[in-house]
């Protein structure tokens, strides 16, 4: 191929035996077998085992060489003996007898072993990310990411979408996460913002007459890190379509995700056509708007049971009278579970900040009864009514939680997941996608009690705009939707509000006057006034898609150069201080906290 290699380290086969070859790569491992030194040479493509005999004058030099040194070897391809064939690598039937070698790049003592998947502190891994990326698992993750992105681009082109690039330096938005700000040298005292998403631009592309847009878009948000969220920056598949309804967006995204996940994973898809769950039903049945449908457990609201006179569970009854609600989780055929299982769930709930989880198991001797600490507080008739409402049968167990709605949703969502894992109900070999739809347009801020947008402020409200009751904003639903997989939100999307008058009205409910809207969204409002088509879109997260495909639990495992939890790049020492001259050019000065 060139002076460094005739072959890559995954290419040589039995048909190459007898050939003179030269390979280049990193020393992955060394093994001294007395008369022979075995050396595994690794490059981006694979591993080739090389050998050098004791009689070779260069043996001592190779023995002392640091792992991860970059070398070029020249030698002859030979057969491995039958007992030394390695079926785990593509070149496992051959090895290269080293005749000559050349050191191309020396290596210092390693801060972490590249040849091992042993866990190391995140600080070390991120500081030496270039070494971490050599490790087999994460190296393969990054290659997978590249292949997934290429495939997505190809699929989007097949669907008739064209890729356009939107600006990186733009204006700050009052909605969403905190912006990263960039000072303008030519406009002293003013700042650009890095885009949290190309939201306004992609809508402007539709107004410009382009019909189908997509972009593998970089997005920047100054927010805290989570396992499924990288601080600082991330990438999303940003797409928008004109003259579409909600279902048209769903059809494109479903085809894309089904094709992508079938190509890059051997796991099963629970649905090729994704189910749709309303936001309200999702909170009721799963306690969350990010339901994991692999989990068969369903949450039921049984508040009314505790208003009956033949239920004497006074703790819950008093809480219900004060505005709390009661919800339960049914576990099928768990009558033979030991007491420790039930008490363990109760103890766990208390550790999560709840008051605990009451429980009993439905039994029948001569009559229906509840076996457990609280079963005695329910009459036979109450138990039958409970079974009727929940679908529970004899032999099933019922876990109860009682609290104000927000806290109740939180603890039952966590409990649903906890119980399912304890009972081994979740199939890890499955992807379960769903749509969560019918989000409320507005919500009440818990602290200020003011009305605010619950999601994207540019979403179209459902129904005829002439018939919407704007006096009851919390009842207005939006054409807003989320795509969820295995309990992980991949993206939010919406059919957009393309009517300026309606937009002014909705923003006024959230506390913005017309002047403020014009100032903050001047480009958008102005464009919508010149003939805007109905349009909608979505933006699935690339990082989260690859995380699922790679079977990783943390997004940093599929990101080439991530930041740490404090949004710091330990490898490049960013963010960093700037000198006084740079600040002067930007008309800035720093105020130090006392």
C-alpha positions, 0 to 999 in steps of 0.5 A: 500500500505504501512504505508503512504497510502492505496490509492492514492488521486484519487482512492476512489469511492462510492464502497469504502464507509464504508472502513477505509483508510489512505491517505498522501499528501499536504493540498491544500485548507481548508474551514471552514463551522462552524461545519465542516472543509473541507480539500482538500488533494492532491498528484501527482494523484489527490485530495480527500476531507476530513472533520473533525467535530467541536467536534474533539479535533484536529480541532483547530490544523488543522485549524491553519495548513499552506497550503502545509503542508504534512500530513497523515490522517486516516478515513472512506470513506463516501458519499457526499450529492447530492448537494456537489458532485464535478464532476470536480474531480475523487473522487467527490462523496465521502469524508473521515471523518478524525479520526486521522492525522499525520504531515509528513512535515511542511511548511513555509509561501508560496512565491506563492500560489500553489493552484492558477494559478495566474500569478507571476513574473518569478523570484519568480517562478524560485527561488521556482520552486519546489513549482511552479511545484506543481501547477496543470497546470504546474504539468500536463505539466511535466507529459505530457512531460514524457508520450510524451517521453515514447510514442516517444521511443515506436514508434521509436522502432516500426519503427525499430530504436535502441537508442544509447547514444552519448558523453556529453564531446566532441570537440568544433565546429566552426559552429552553436551557442556558445559552453559551454566549460569544462576545462580538469584537465588532459590536462591543457589548453585544453577544452571539449565542451558540444554538441550543438547536437550529429551531428557528432556522429550520422553520425559516428554511420551510418559509423559504420554500424548501420542502424537506430539510435535515442536518446532523446538527451540533447543539450547545446547551449550558446545562448539567450532565446526566448519563444520557446528556453530555454537558456543553454540546451534542448532536441531533438529527434535525429535520423539518417538513412542509405541508405535513401533519403529525402522522407524516413526521411519525412515518418518516421517523419510524422508518428511519429508526426501524431501518437503523436499529435493524441494521446496527443491532441484533436486538429485537424490535417490540414494534415496527409501528410505534404505539402512541400514548397520550401525555396524560395516560403516560403519567397515569400508567407509567408515572413518567412521560418517558415510559419503558414499554419493555416493562409490562407493569401498569400503574392504576389510580385507585383513589376512589377505593379509599373513599369507601366506608368499608376500607379502614386504612385511615392513613391513606383515607386522611391523605385522600381527603386532603387532596392526595391520590392513591396509585398501585402496581399489580404484580402477577402470581407473586403469592409465593414470594418471600416476605423479604421481597415485599419488605424490601420494596417498602424499605427501598421506597422510604430510601427514595424519600417516599413514606413507603409502599403498602402491600398485600397479596390476594388470597382465597380460601373460602373468601377473598382476603388480603395477606399482608400488613394492610390487607385487614383494612379492606372488606371482601366487597372492597377487595372485589371492587379493587380486583375489578378496577385493576384486573388483579387476580387471586395470587397477585400482589398489590403495592400502594403509594399515596401522595400529592400528584407530582410526588406520586408520579415520581415514586410510582415510576421509580417503583414500577422500574424497581419491581420489574427489575426485582422480578426480572420482567424486562427483556434487555434484548429488546428495543421498545419505541413509542410516541408520547403525544398530546402534550399540554401547551402550558403548565403552571410554574410550581414556584411562581404559579405563573403560566409558562410554555410546557414545551416548545413555544413554537408548537401549534395548539390543537383544534380550530384557533377560533374555538380554543378557550384561551381563558383556560390555558392549562387545558390547551393541548399542542401538536407536540410529541416525544419519541421514546425508546426503553425509557430514554427520550430520543427527541421532542418534536412538533407541528409548528405554529405558522400563524403570527397572530396566534403566536402573539396570543400564545406568548401573551398567555406566557407573559410576553407582550408583542414588543417582547416577542418582536424583539426576541423572535424578530426573524421568525415573526417577520418571516411568518408574515410573508406566507408560511406553509404548515410545517413540522419536524423533530430532532432525534439525538444522535448520541442517544441513538448510538448509546442504545445501539452500543448497549451503553448506559452513559453517553460519554462512552459513545462521544469522542471527546466529551467533557466531564460533569463540570463541563470541563475538557480535561485533555485540552484544559477548557474552559481556560483563562484569556489574557487582558489583551484579548478581553480589551479587544472584546471590550470586556473586563472581568469582575472577580467574586469577593 
